[in-house]
Amino acid sequence: MNMRRNLPVLVILTAAFAAPASGQTAAPAAVTSAAPDAASIPDFSGAWAHPGIGFGLPLSGPGPVRNKSRLRSGASNPDQLVGDYSNPILKPATAEVVKKLGEISLSGRAFPDPDSQCLQNPLPYIFWNFYVRLLQQPDKVTLVYQHDDDYRQVRLNQPHPATVVPSVHGDSVGHYEGDTLVIDTVGIKIGPYRTIDRFGTPYTPALHVVERYRLIDYEATKVGLDRLKQEWPPVGATIDPNYKGKGLQLEFTVEDEGVFTMPWSATITYGRDANPWEERICAENVQHEYDGHFFSDRDAHVPTADKPDF
């Protein structure tokens, strides 16, 4: 299966979902708390992995856009991603974008997204990454993703600034609530080819994402990975079959009054990575072929330099 040639992608309708002229976003009030005792902080160190390219179903309540194209098993078809534009979380204009992009996918073409264009990934799109490491320090947490060495830094026990300058990963602040790491992110920059998910769902400068990471026991990890497998067939990471320790669960909530009718949530369950951590750089990854004619946008192509570096 050629993952690159079959992943859907999005040209954001900038006119419809444009950022304020000032280029800045007013930050909502974020909950901060005093730094906990170091001995009580959960240890998330090590390499974590999940095998699906999409989001898992929520623990409760409204969930993300799902694929209308399904395999015989009932799982999502990763080779034909057609977002369910009837999902009640979508406002009419948003549903129309998802519908049009699904029609392009059904036609056998693709339209560029952050992954296929070798761009940094915005939230929550970035959660598709099969591999992640959490590096914990007293004043910050760094999340490192294998694909393109993309990473995020989260300031601990600090508020958002009064005015946030938008960036691809946004402004992230976090704190520990008992055994859970809570990360609050605003100021996620919009732009060409940036999207919420693999179905091309757009977002606006009002996007607000809250992540909750916690360790779960071995049996709960198995259940979570099985739930993910029912929605997305394993196409990515290989989970270490001999590891019987705890797994990592991410539950995240998304709200954006510009494109969604209500907040919604999703989950991703991580097991321990069975493979060595490898560097993967998109533009240099020769295992994938790119053909500009394959994309619906003729300007879409893998970034190339005007002249060789050496």
Buried (B, 14 or more C-beta within 10 A) or exposed (E): EEBBBBBBBBBBBEEBBEBEEEEBBBBEEBEBEEEBEEEEBBEBEEBBBBBBBBBBBBEEEBBBBBBBBBEEEEBBBBBBBBBBBEBEBBBEEBBBBBBBBBEBBEEEBBBBBBBBBBBBBBBBBBBBBBBBBBEBEEEBBEBBBBBBEBBBEBBBBBBBEEEBEBEBBBBBBBBBEEEBBBBBBBBBBBEBBBBBBBBBBBBBBBBBBBBBBBBBEEEBBBBBBEBBBBBBBBEBBEBBEEBEEBBBBBBBBBBBEBBBBEBBBBBBBBBBBBBEEEEBEBEEBEEEEBEEEBBBBEEBBBEEEEEEEE
